[in-house]
Amino acid sequence: MNSHSPMSTVARLSGFLLAAVTAAVSVFLALYRNAGTPLLADGIRALEVSVVLILLGHFVVVLAARTSGLQLGGDAATFFVLITTGTCMALVTAVQMAAYACLPADILSFSESHFVTNILQFRTGTPLYTPPGDNNASVYTPGAPILTYLVAAVFGQGDSLTAYRVVQLSYVILASIVATGVCDLLARLLLTPAEYRHRPLWLAAWWPLLFLVCFEPRFNTYNHSLHNDGLSVLVSMCAFWLIAKFALTRASWLIGLMAVLPAVGFLVKQNQLMWLGVFFIYLVAVGGVSARQIVLYAIGGSLFFAAAAGICYWLWGYDFYWWTFASLGSKKVAVLRIAQHLLQGGLYVVMALFAGWVFVLRGGTRAGAALWGSAVLVFGIQLYTSGIAWQSNHMGPGVVLAVMWFFVALLKVWPNQETSGRWWPIRAQEAVIALSVLLLLGSVGLFREPRDPVPPDFSRYVADIEQEFVGQTAEKVLTDYGTWVYLKDKVIMKDRGMSVAVHIGKNQPQINHAMLAATIERFQAKYYDKVLARQLDTEESTYDYQNRGSGVKSAILANYREIRRIPAVQGVTHWWPKHLVNEIVVLVPRRDAIIADDKR
């Protein structure tokens, strides 16, 4: 066997990648030891799983090298740094995500209470969408919570919040893998073999970095929690994989999948329906697609969406329409908020523009222009909807697409030939590019501190909340956020904080008082024996955010009296939003004035 045989290449790559991962794990452990942060047992298990996944992925990549004829040259050191650093950063993030997954209460993000409520409704046969006046439904379509529960139940963990979050994290991990596959398709389509040499090593370098981007703290804010966004980013990556694969193979069956995916995406989150239009524009722009195929796609895609929406309406009626369409349709578009999000994501916009300059403006192909234009269109649509919801997380999938294009465009400027002169200029160019990538990604918060992000005081906070339910009927104790306290008794609570906030948000012209009337009546009738409300005496309360005059907060204060407060969690640096771990006011009906101070 000569030194250039496929098996020799595989052996050399195996040793190279194993060394890079080993170095990453060593640096990772050193960071935690230096930070004085012990790795919890759950964190260790997550670390072991992460290492196995990374090694498995690298093994698959190495197998792909059998036919590539890859030879490791002088640029091996640059790849070693990229893979080692990216893997180490990914491991730190993985351990932090494992710490969040182990939380015993669904107050990690604003959406978790409704996410778990949807699961509870599905399990008990209760409608997922209830009358707006009940204020206990979600504004998202039901696909993500239902699928999450079904997957967890398959493993016998249908009652576990941790299992739900692990499934959620699995969506994001899969999204990073699919995104790596899209980078590979783009590189094979838009680059020459000489430019895309060292393909397996690029895949090994891209994967951990894209994993980090899928948890980007500003635009993929909620992907670590129970939120529709985790599955949504996976849908988006699969959608872009379809058009990249079509550009490379022109296989007709891919158009059939394009017709199906928008309906599936709609069931995950409404904004994923955008792919119905993006696919149509792409098929028209890419060329080589017959008018018959385009028309059949448009008809098929529309019918699949109509079927998905029709089934939901058949199951839940007008209530489904109100929560998923009418409630969001009442919001106004904030142009200044769009501009703000655009500027906040400026680095990612520059990445996308750089890729456009490389692949479109410098004599690119029609296929490349159609692909890049599709990514820009997705980013633009998500930027627009962020101005409706006033939330930058809408831009998460677009941010991942921008980084993917940037990674592939870098190969156009990556030194790819040895010169007859001195070697150090080429090595210096490689080092500058690699270091720039790492510094750019680190500057947007993708390098996380090697520490447990959940403060020890969180357990006290959860215990204090649970203590308020001891000796009480669960359905008579209302807490604005958190459904874990109702799981055991399978109680579907009304008057939840996030549902009330839908009617009174600053991003709609007028408060929807009609949808708050029933909630106000229940408080006036002192329906609840106890109410737990965060920051009720401040303008941060979701029952009347910024004191706009919802009437809900004033009804609580008029008919209930404070008996104590649960202190906020101490030591929190980041939460989504921090309001969820702030001080809680505990109240009882005013008719119970004879009750003693109720000291513990």
C-alpha positions as CSV (number, residue, x, y, z in Angstrom):
1,M,0.0,0.0,0.0
2,N,1.6,3.3,-1.0
3,S,1.5,6.4,1.1
4,H,-1.2,8.0,-1.2
5,S,-3.7,5.1,-1.0
6,P,-7.3,5.8,0.3
7,M,-6.7,3.7,3.4
8,S,-3.5,5.6,4.2
9,T,-5.4,8.8,3.8
10,V,-8.1,7.6,6.1
11,A,-5.6,6.5,8.7
12,R,-3.8,9.8,8.7
13,L,-7.1,11.7,8.9
14,S,-8.4,9.5,11.7
15,G,-5.3,10.3,13.7
16,F,-5.4,14.0,12.9
17,L,-9.1,14.4,13.9
18,L,-8.7,12.3,17.0
19,A,-5.8,14.4,18.1
20,A,-7.8,17.6,17.4
21,V,-10.7,16.4,19.5
22,T,-8.5,15.1,22.3
23,A,-6.8,18.5,22.4
24,A,-10.2,20.2,22.5
25,V,-11.4,18.1,25.4
26,S,-8.2,18.7,27.3
27,V,-8.5,22.5,26.8
28,F,-12.2,22.3,27.8
29,L,-11.4,20.4,31.0
30,A,-8.6,22.8,31.8
31,L,-10.9,25.8,31.4
32,Y,-13.4,24.4,33.9
33,R,-10.7,23.4,36.3
34,N,-9.1,26.9,36.1
35,A,-12.5,28.5,36.6
36,G,-13.0,26.5,39.7
37,T,-16.4,25.2,38.4
38,P,-17.1,21.5,39.1
39,L,-18.8,19.6,36.4
40,L,-22.1,18.2,37.6
41,A,-22.9,14.6,37.0
42,D,-25.5,15.6,34.4
43,G,-22.9,17.8,32.8
44,I,-20.4,14.9,32.6
45,R,-23.0,12.7,30.9
46,A,-23.7,15.5,28.4
47,L,-20.0,15.9,27.8
48,E,-19.6,12.2,27.2
49,V,-22.5,12.2,24.8
50,S,-21.1,15.3,23.0
51,V,-17.7,13.7,22.6
52,V,-19.2,10.5,21.2
53,L,-21.3,12.5,18.8
54,I,-18.4,14.5,17.6
55,L,-16.2,11.5,17.2
56,L,-18.9,9.7,15.3
57,G,-19.3,12.7,13.0
58,H,-15.6,12.8,12.4
59,F,-15.6,9.1,11.7
60,V,-18.2,9.6,9.0
61,V,-16.2,12.5,7.6
62,V,-13.1,10.3,7.5
63,L,-14.9,7.6,5.7
64,A,-15.9,10.2,3.0
65,A,-12.2,10.9,2.5
66,R,-11.5,7.4,1.0
67,T,-12.2,8.7,-2.5
68,S,-11.1,12.3,-2.0
69,G,-7.4,11.7,-2.3
70,L,-6.8,14.1,0.5
71,Q,-3.3,14.8,1.6
72,L,-2.4,16.8,4.7
73,G,0.1,19.4,3.8
74,G,1.6,22.4,5.5
75,D,-1.9,23.8,6.3
76,A,-2.6,21.0,8.7
77,A,-1.7,23.2,11.7
78,T,-4.4,25.8,10.6
79,F,-7.0,23.1,10.4
80,F,-5.9,21.7,13.8
81,V,-6.5,25.1,15.4
82,L,-9.9,25.6,13.7
83,I,-11.2,22.1,14.7
84,T,-9.7,22.1,18.2
85,T,-10.9,25.6,19.1
86,G,-14.4,25.1,17.5
87,T,-14.8,21.8,19.2
88,C,-13.8,23.2,22.6
89,M,-16.2,26.1,22.3
90,A,-19.0,23.6,21.3
91,L,-18.3,21.4,24.3
92,V,-18.5,24.4,26.7
93,T,-21.8,25.3,25.1
94,A,-23.1,21.7,25.3
95,V,-22.4,21.5,29.0
96,Q,-24.2,24.7,29.6
97,M,-27.2,23.5,27.6
98,A,-27.1,20.3,29.7
99,A,-27.3,22.4,32.8
100,Y,-30.4,24.2,31.5
101,A,-32.0,20.9,30.4
102,C,-31.9,19.6,34.0
103,L,-33.9,22.5,35.4
104,P,-37.0,21.1,37.3
105,A,-39.2,24.1,36.4
106,D,-40.5,25.4,33.1
107,I,-39.4,29.0,33.6
108,L,-36.3,29.0,31.4
109,S,-38.0,31.1,28.7
110,F,-41.3,32.9,28.4
111,S,-42.7,30.2,26.1
112,E,-42.0,27.2,28.3
113,S,-45.3,27.5,30.3
114,H,-47.4,27.3,27.2
115,F,-45.2,24.6,25.6
116,V,-45.7,22.3,28.6
117,T,-49.4,23.3,28.8
118,N,-49.8,22.2,25.2
119,I,-48.3,18.9,26.1
120,L,-50.6,18.5,29.1
121,Q,-53.6,19.4,26.9
122,F,-52.6,16.9,24.3
123,R,-52.2,14.2,26.9
124,T,-55.5,14.8,28.6
125,G,-57.5,15.3,25.4
126,T,-58.2,18.9,26.2
127,P,-58.4,21.3,23.2
128,L,-55.0,23.0,22.6
129,Y,-56.7,26.2,21.6
130,T,-59.3,27.5,24.0
131,P,-61.5,30.6,23.9
132,P,-59.4,33.8,24.0
133,G,-61.0,34.9,27.3
134,D,-59.6,31.8,29.1
135,N,-56.1,33.2,28.5
136,N,-54.3,29.9,28.5
137,A,-53.4,29.2,24.9
138,S,-50.3,29.7,22.8
139,V,-49.9,31.9,19.8
140,Y,-47.8,29.2,18.0
141,T,-49.0,26.2,16.0
142,P,-48.9,22.9,17.8
143,G,-46.4,20.8,15.9
144,A,-43.3,21.4,18.2
145,P,-44.9,20.5,21.6
146,I,-46.8,17.5,20.2
147,L,-43.7,16.0,18.5
148,T,-41.5,16.7,21.5
149,Y,-43.9,14.8,23.8
150,L,-44.2,11.9,21.4
151,V,-40.5,11.5,21.1
152,A,-40.0,11.7,24.8
153,A,-42.8,9.2,25.4
154,V,-41.2,6.7,23.0
155,F,-38.3,6.6,25.5
156,G,-40.6,6.3,28.5
157,Q,-40.0,9.9,29.6
158,G,-43.4,11.5,28.8
159,D,-43.6,13.2,32.2
160,S,-40.0,14.7,32.2
161,L,-39.2,18.3,31.6
162,T,-35.6,17.3,31.1
163,A,-36.6,14.8,28.4
164,Y,-38.6,17.5,26.7
165,R,-35.6,19.8,26.7
166,V,-33.2,17.1,25.5
167,V,-35.5,16.5,22.6
168,Q,-35.5,20.2,21.9
169,L,-31.7,20.3,22.0
170,S,-31.7,17.3,19.6
171,Y,-33.6,19.4,17.0
172,V,-30.8,22.1,17.2
173,I,-28.0,19.5,17.0
174,L,-29.7,18.0,13.9
175,A,-30.0,21.5,12.5
176,S,-26.3,22.1,12.8
177,I,-25.6,18.8,11.1
178,V,-28.0,19.6,8.2
179,A,-26.4,23.1,8.0
180,T,-23.0,21.5,7.6
181,G,-24.4,19.4,4.8
182,V,-25.7,22.5,3.1
183,C,-22.3,24.1,3.3
184,D,-20.9,20.9,1.6
185,L,-23.5,21.2,-1.2
186,L,-22.8,24.9,-1.8
187,A,-19.1,24.2,-1.9
188,R,-19.4,21.4,-4.3
189,L,-21.7,23.5,-6.5
190,L,-19.9,26.8,-6.4
191,L,-16.2,25.9,-5.9
192,T,-13.7,24.1,-8.0
193,P,-12.1,20.9,-6.7
194,A,-8.9,22.8,-6.1
195,E,-10.7,25.4,-4.0
196,Y,-12.6,22.7,-2.1
197,R,-9.7,20.5,-1.3
198,H,-9.5,19.1,2.2
199,R,-13.3,18.6,2.1
200,P,-13.5,16.2,5.2
201,L,-11.5,18.7,7.3
202,W,-13.7,21.6,6.3
203,L,-16.7,19.6,7.4
204,A,-15.1,18.8,10.7
205,A,-14.3,22.5,11.2
206,W,-17.7,23.7,10.1
207,W,-19.9,21.5,12.3
208,P,-18.9,22.7,15.8
209,L,-18.9,26.3,14.6
210,L,-22.4,26.0,13.1
211,F,-23.5,24.2,16.3
212,L,-22.5,27.4,18.2
213,V,-24.3,29.6,15.7
214,C,-27.5,27.6,16.2
215,F,-27.3,28.7,19.9
216,E,-26.4,32.3,19.0
217,P,-27.4,34.3,22.2
218,R,-29.1,37.2,20.4
219,F,-30.9,35.7,17.5
220,N,-31.2,32.0,18.4
221,T,-32.1,33.1,21.9
222,Y,-34.6,30.4,22.9
223,N,-33.2,27.3,21.2
224,H,-32.0,25.9,24.5
225,S,-35.5,26.1,26.0
226,L,-39.0,24.7,25.3
227,H,-39.8,26.9,22.3
228,N,-40.9,26.3,18.7
229,D,-37.7,27.9,17.5
230,G,-35.5,24.8,17.9
231,L,-37.6,22.7,15.5
232,S,-38.1,25.8,13.3
233,V,-34.4,26.2,12.6
234,L,-34.2,22.5,11.7
235,V,-37.1,23.0,9.2
236,S,-35.3,26.0,7.7
237,M,-32.0,24.1,7.3
238,C,-33.8,21.2,5.7
239,A,-35.6,23.6,3.4
240,F,-32.4,25.2,2.2
241,W,-30.8,21.7,1.9
242,L,-33.6,20.9,-0.6
243,I,-32.9,23.8,-2.9
244,A,-29.1,23.4,-2.7
245,K,-29.5,19.7,-3.5
246,F,-31.8,20.6,-6.4
247,A,-29.2,23.0,-7.7
248,L,-26.6,20.3,-7.7
249,T,-28.7,17.3,-9.0
250,R,-31.8,18.7,-10.6
251,A,-33.8,15.7,-9.3
252,S,-37.5,16.1,-9.8
253,W,-38.4,14.4,-6.5
254,L,-37.0,17.3,-4.6
255,I,-39.7,19.5,-6.0
256,G,-42.2,17.2,-4.4
257,L,-40.6,17.6,-1.1
258,M,-40.6,21.3,-1.6
259,A,-44.4,21.2,-1.9
260,V,-44.7,19.3,1.4
261,L,-42.2,21.1,3.6
262,P,-44.0,24.5,3.9
263,A,-47.1,22.8,5.3
264,V,-44.9,20.9,7.8
265,G,-43.1,24.1,8.7
266,F,-46.4,25.9,9.3
267,L,-47.4,23.3,11.9
268,V,-44.1,24.0,13.6
269,K,-44.3,27.8,13.5
270,Q,-46.4,30.1,11.3
271,N,-43.4,32.0,9.8
272,Q,-42.1,28.8,8.3
273,L,-44.9,29.0,5.7
274,M,-42.6,31.6,4.0
275,W,-40.9,28.6,2.3
276,L,-43.9,28.2,0.1
277,G,-43.1,31.5,-1.6
278,V,-39.3,31.2,-1.3
279,F,-39.4,27.8,-3.1
280,F,-41.6,29.2,-5.9
281,I,-39.4,32.2,-6.5
282,Y,-36.3,30.0,-6.5
283,L,-37.7,27.5,-9.0
284,V,-38.6,30.4,-11.3
285,A,-35.2,32.1,-10.9
286,V,-32.9,29.1,-11.0
287,G,-33.8,28.2,-14.6
288,G,-34.2,24.8,-16.2
289,V,-37.5,24.1,-14.4
290,S,-40.5,23.7,-16.7
291,A,-43.6,25.8,-16.3
292,R,-45.5,22.6,-15.7
293,Q,-43.3,21.6,-12.7
294,I,-43.6,25.1,-11.3
295,V,-47.4,25.1,-11.6
296,L,-47.7,21.6,-10.1
297,Y,-45.4,22.7,-7.2
298,A,-47.6,25.8,-6.5
299,I,-50.8,23.8,-6.6
300,G,-49.4,20.9,-4.5
301,G,-47.8,23.3,-1.9
302,S,-51.0,25.3,-1.6
303,L,-53.1,22.1,-1.1
304,F,-50.8,20.7,1.5
305,F,-50.9,24.0,3.4
306,A,-54.7,24.1,3.1
307,A,-54.9,20.5,4.4
308,A,-52.7,21.3,7.4
309,A,-54.6,24.5,8.3
310,G,-57.9,22.8,7.7
311,I,-57.2,19.9,10.0
312,C,-56.2,22.4,12.7
313,Y,-59.4,24.4,12.2
314,W,-61.4,21.2,12.2
315,L,-59.9,20.2,15.5
316,W,-60.0,23.5,17.3
317,G,-62.3,25.8,15.3
318,Y,-62.2,29.6,15.5
319,D,-60.1,29.5,18.7
320,F,-57.2,28.1,16.6
321,Y,-57.6,30.8,14.0
322,W,-57.8,33.5,16.7
323,W,-54.6,32.6,18.6
324,T,-52.4,31.7,15.6
325,F,-53.6,34.4,13.1
326,A,-55.9,37.1,14.5
327,S,-54.0,37.8,17.7
328,L,-50.8,38.3,15.8
329,G,-52.5,40.1,13.0
330,S,-53.5,42.9,15.4
331,K,-49.8,43.8,15.9
332,K,-48.3,46.8,14.2
333,V,-45.1,46.7,12.2
334,A,-42.4,48.8,14.0
335,V,-40.0,50.1,11.3
336,L,-37.6,51.4,13.9
337,R,-37.5,48.0,15.6
338,I,-36.7,46.4,12.2
339,A,-33.9,48.9,11.7
340,Q,-32.6,48.2,15.2
341,H,-32.5,44.4,14.6
342,L,-30.8,45.0,11.2
343,L,-28.1,47.0,12.9
344,Q,-27.7,44.4,15.7
345,G,-27.3,41.7,13.1
346,G,-25.0,43.9,11.0
347,L,-22.1,41.4,11.2
348,Y,-24.2,38.6,9.8
349,V,-25.5,40.9,7.1
350,V,-21.9,41.7,6.1
351,M,-21.2,37.9,6.0
352,A,-24.1,37.4,3.6
353,L,-23.0,40.4,1.5
354,F,-19.4,39.1,1.3
355,A,-20.7,35.8,0.0
356,G,-22.9,37.7,-2.6
357,W,-19.8,39.6,-3.7
358,V,-17.9,36.4,-4.1
359,F,-20.5,34.2,-5.8
360,V,-22.8,36.6,-7.6
361,L,-21.1,39.9,-8.4
362,R,-17.8,38.4,-9.5
363,G,-19.2,36.4,-12.5
364,G,-21.2,33.9,-10.6
365,T,-23.6,31.4,-12.1
366,R,-27.4,31.7,-12.3
367,A,-27.8,28.8,-9.9
368,G,-25.5,30.5,-7.4
369,A,-27.4,33.8,-7.7
370,A,-30.7,32.0,-7.2
371,L,-29.4,30.2,-4.1
372,W,-27.9,33.3,-2.5
373,G,-31.0,35.4,-3.4
374,S,-33.2,32.8,-1.6
375,A,-31.1,33.1,1.5
376,V,-31.3,36.9,1.4
377,L,-35.1,36.7,0.9
378,V,-35.4,34.4,4.0
379,F,-33.3,36.8,6.0
380,G,-35.4,39.8,4.8
381,I,-38.7,38.1,5.6
382,Q,-37.5,37.2,9.1
383,L,-36.2,40.7,9.7
384,Y,-39.7,42.0,8.7
385,T,-41.5,39.7,11.1
386,S,-39.2,40.7,13.9
387,G,-40.6,44.1,13.6
388,I,-44.1,42.7,14.2
389,A,-43.2,40.6,17.2
390,W,-40.5,43.0,18.5
391,Q,-38.3,39.9,19.0
392,S,-35.0,39.3,17.3
393,N,-35.2,35.5,17.6
394,H,-37.3,35.6,14.4
395,M,-34.0,36.1,12.5
396,G,-32.3,33.0,13.9
397,P,-32.5,30.7,10.9
398,G,-31.4,33.6,8.6
399,V,-28.4,34.2,10.8
400,V,-27.4,30.6,10.4
401,L,-27.8,30.8,6.6
402,A,-25.6,34.0,6.5
403,V,-22.8,32.2,8.4
404,M,-23.0,29.2,6.2
405,W,-22.6,31.3,3.1
406,F,-19.7,33.1,4.7
407,F,-17.9,29.9,5.5
408,V,-18.2,28.7,1.9
409,A,-17.1,32.1,0.5
410,L,-14.0,32.0,2.6
411,L,-12.7,29.1,0.6
412,K,-12.5,31.4,-2.4
413,V,-9.8,33.5,-0.7
414,W,-8.2,30.6,1.2
415,P,-4.7,29.9,-0.1
416,N,-4.9,26.7,-2.2
417,Q,-1.6,26.4,-3.9
418,E,1.9,26.0,-2.7
419,T,4.4,28.4,-4.3
420,S,7.9,27.8,-5.3
421,G,9.0,30.6,-3.0
422,R,8.9,30.8,0.8
423,W,6.1,28.9,2.6
424,W,5.4,31.4,5.4
425,P,3.3,33.9,3.4
426,I,0.7,31.2,2.7
427,R,0.7,29.9,6.2
428,A,0.3,33.5,7.4
429,Q,-2.7,34.0,5.2
430,E,-4.3,30.9,6.4
431,A,-3.7,31.9,10.0
432,V,-5.2,35.3,9.5
433,I,-8.4,33.9,7.9
434,A,-8.8,31.2,10.6
435,L,-8.1,33.6,13.4
436,S,-10.5,36.2,11.9
437,V,-13.3,33.6,11.8
438,L,-12.8,32.6,15.4
439,L,-12.6,36.2,16.7
440,L,-15.7,37.2,14.7
441,L,-17.7,34.4,16.2
442,G,-16.3,35.0,19.6
443,S,-17.2,38.7,19.5
444,V,-20.9,37.9,19.1
445,G,-21.0,35.8,22.3
446,L,-20.4,32.3,20.9
447,F,-17.6,31.8,23.4
448,R,-19.3,31.1,26.7
449,E,-17.8,31.2,30.2
450,P,-16.8,27.7,31.5
451,R,-19.2,27.9,34.4
452,D,-22.6,26.5,35.5
453,P,-25.1,29.1,34.2
454,V,-27.8,28.1,36.7
455,P,-27.1,29.6,40.2
456,P,-27.6,27.4,43.3
457,D,-30.3,29.8,44.5
458,F,-32.6,28.6,41.7
459,S,-33.4,25.4,43.6
460,R,-34.6,27.6,46.6
461,Y,-36.7,29.7,44.3
462,V,-38.5,26.6,42.8
463,A,-39.0,25.1,46.3
464,D,-40.5,28.3,47.6
465,I,-43.0,28.3,44.7
466,E,-43.9,24.6,45.3
467,Q,-44.4,25.3,49.0
468,E,-47.2,27.7,48.1
469,F,-49.2,24.7,46.7
470,V,-48.8,22.5,49.8
471,G,-52.2,21.7,51.2
472,Q,-53.9,23.6,48.4
473,T,-56.0,22.6,45.5
474,A,-53.8,23.1,42.5
475,E,-56.5,24.6,40.3
476,K,-57.2,27.2,43.0
477,V,-53.6,28.5,43.1
478,L,-52.6,30.6,40.1
479,T,-49.0,31.4,39.2
480,D,-48.4,33.6,36.2
481,Y,-45.6,31.5,34.7
482,G,-44.7,27.8,35.3
483,T,-46.8,24.7,34.5
484,W,-44.7,22.1,36.3
485,V,-46.7,22.7,39.5
486,Y,-49.8,21.6,37.6
487,L,-48.5,18.5,35.9
488,K,-49.1,16.0,38.7
489,D,-52.8,16.9,39.0
490,K,-53.1,17.5,35.2
491,V,-54.7,21.0,35.7
492,I,-55.1,23.3,32.8
493,M,-54.9,26.8,34.3
494,K,-56.5,29.9,32.9
495,D,-55.3,33.5,33.2
496,R,-51.6,32.9,32.5
497,G,-49.3,35.8,32.2
498,M,-48.0,35.3,28.7
499,S,-51.6,34.9,27.3
500,V,-52.7,38.1,29.0
501,A,-49.6,39.8,27.6
502,V,-50.8,39.0,24.0
503,H,-53.7,41.4,24.5
504,I,-51.8,44.3,26.0
505,G,-48.4,44.4,24.3
506,K,-46.8,47.7,23.2
507,N,-46.6,46.3,19.6
508,Q,-50.4,46.6,19.1
509,P,-52.2,50.0,18.9
510,Q,-54.9,49.3,21.5
511,I,-55.4,46.9,24.4
512,N,-57.9,44.1,23.6
513,H,-60.2,44.7,26.7
514,A,-62.8,42.3,25.4
515,M,-60.4,39.4,25.7
516,L,-59.5,40.4,29.3
517,A,-63.0,40.8,30.6
518,A,-63.4,37.2,31.8
519,T,-60.0,37.2,33.5
520,I,-60.9,40.4,35.3
521,E,-64.2,38.9,36.4
522,R,-62.5,35.9,37.9
523,F,-60.2,38.1,39.9
524,Q,-63.1,40.2,41.0
525,A,-65.0,37.1,42.1
526,K,-61.9,36.0,44.0
527,Y,-62.0,32.7,42.1
528,Y,-58.4,31.8,43.1
529,D,-57.5,31.1,46.7
530,K,-53.9,32.3,46.1
531,V,-52.2,34.2,43.3
532,L,-48.4,34.2,42.6
533,A,-47.5,37.1,40.3
534,R,-44.0,38.3,39.5
535,Q,-43.3,42.0,40.1
536,L,-46.9,42.8,40.4
537,D,-46.2,46.2,42.0
538,T,-44.0,47.3,39.2
539,E,-44.5,48.2,35.6
540,E,-42.8,45.0,34.5
541,S,-45.8,42.8,35.4
542,T,-47.1,40.9,32.4
543,Y,-50.6,41.5,33.7
544,D,-50.2,45.2,32.8
545,Y,-46.8,45.8,31.2
546,Q,-45.7,49.4,31.5
547,N,-49.0,50.2,33.3
548,R,-50.9,50.7,30.1
549,G,-54.3,50.2,31.8
550,S,-55.2,46.5,31.1
551,G,-57.4,46.4,34.2
552,V,-56.1,43.0,35.1
553,K,-53.4,44.2,37.5
554,S,-55.8,46.7,39.2
555,A,-58.4,43.9,39.6
556,I,-55.8,41.7,41.4
557,L,-54.7,44.5,43.7
558,A,-58.2,45.5,44.5
559,N,-59.4,42.1,45.4
560,Y,-56.3,40.4,46.8
561,R,-53.9,41.3,49.6
562,E,-50.2,40.5,49.8
563,I,-49.1,38.0,52.5
564,R,-45.5,37.6,51.6
565,R,-42.9,37.7,48.8
566,I,-40.7,35.1,47.2
567,P,-37.2,36.7,46.7
568,A,-35.7,36.7,43.2
569,V,-33.1,34.2,42.3
570,Q,-29.7,35.5,43.3
571,G,-26.7,35.2,41.0
572,V,-28.5,35.3,37.6
573,T,-26.5,36.8,34.8
574,H,-28.6,35.7,31.8
575,W,-32.2,34.5,31.6
576,W,-35.0,34.7,28.9
577,P,-36.4,37.0,30.1
578,K,-35.0,37.7,33.6
579,H,-38.5,38.6,34.7
580,L,-39.1,34.8,35.1
581,V,-36.7,34.5,38.0
582,N,-37.5,37.9,39.7
583,E,-39.4,38.5,42.9
584,I,-42.9,37.0,43.3
585,V,-45.7,38.6,45.2
586,V,-48.0,36.0,47.0
587,L,-51.6,37.2,47.5
588,V,-54.8,35.8,48.9
589,P,-58.4,37.2,48.7
590,R,-59.1,40.2,50.8
591,R,-62.0,38.4,52.5
592,D,-59.4,36.3,54.2
593,A,-58.1,39.2,56.3
594,I,-58.5,37.2,59.5
595,I,-55.8,34.9,58.3
596,A,-52.7,35.2,60.5
597,D,-49.4,36.4,59.1
598,D,-48.8,32.8,57.9
599,K,-45.2,32.8,58.9
600,R,-43.3,29.7,58.0
